[in-house]
Amino acid sequence: MCGKNSTLNMRISLSNATNFSLGEKVNCANTIPDNCPPDLTSYGCSWTTIGNTNGTVTNQSFTEAGDYRLTVTYDSECMFSYYFRVTKNELDPKVEPLHIVCTTPGKITVKDVPSTGYQFALMKGAATVTNWQTANTFTVTTAGSYNVLIKQTVTNTAVVPCTFEISNIVINKKNPSLVVTTTDMACDTNKGNMRIQINDPPYNPYTIVVREK
């Protein structure tokens, strides 16, 4: 599974099955290899039943990583166990977009991703803007909607590498302009007025400084 809130749905249909019993590993008496589930009795593992279905079809959902055992009863008399492992990457990446302001390029920064073990790519539709790189920031010079791809670079065979996608990252081009409207003093005892407005501001809030010449 890829992502903090990801779910794995499993559907198994066997025409001559009469019962499915799903168990989750609790613990094992002996050390088991990192790259395979504990399918041997010599590991001395204990299991807890988390699902039981009668019939020829079973549907199971997984939200957590773990080692599992599916025991199938065939024709109400023959039983066989299948062992499998579910892995999960808890990554929950986010992006911080900065718009293009006048001639200053925009930027997309990927956040909440470890500094090592991942690569990043930037897409605009089906076109690759920036190919895979280790840096988590992208410079954007053209307004539009972008997608960021994040892939896991692992060598551990016990973990299935994940690829994440964050879609519809909108970068706008901002051209702010200043509009000043003034009202002159009618006489020495009255005050004048000045109304300052920024059109198409890139970010709020902003500060206006007025200086006397």
TAWO-V604433 format. One record per backbone hydrogen bond with DSSP energy under -1.0 kcal/mol. CO is the residue of the C=O (numbers start at 0). NH is the residue of the N-H. Records with the same first field share a line. If there is no record, write none. Layout:
CO=NH + NH
//
This chain:
0=88
2=5
7=61
9=59
11=57
13=16
15=74
17=54
18=72
19=52
20=70
21=49 + 50
22=68
23=47
26=45
36=38
39=42
40=43
42=29
43=28
45=25
47=23
50=21
52=19
55=13
57=11
59=9
61=7
65=85
66=24
67=83
68=22
69=81
70=20
71=79
72=17 + 18
73=76 + 77
77=73
79=71
81=69
83=67
85=65
88=2
90=3
93=110
95=108
97=106
99=173
100=103
103=100
105=139
106=97
107=137
108=95
110=93
116=152
118=150
119=132
120=148
121=128 + 129
122=146
123=126
126=123
129=121
132=119
135=109
137=107
139=105
143=170
145=168
146=122
147=165
148=120
149=163
150=118
155=158
161=151
163=149
165=147
168=145
170=143
171=99
173=101
176=198
178=196
180=194
182=192
186=189
192=182
194=180
196=178
198=176
//
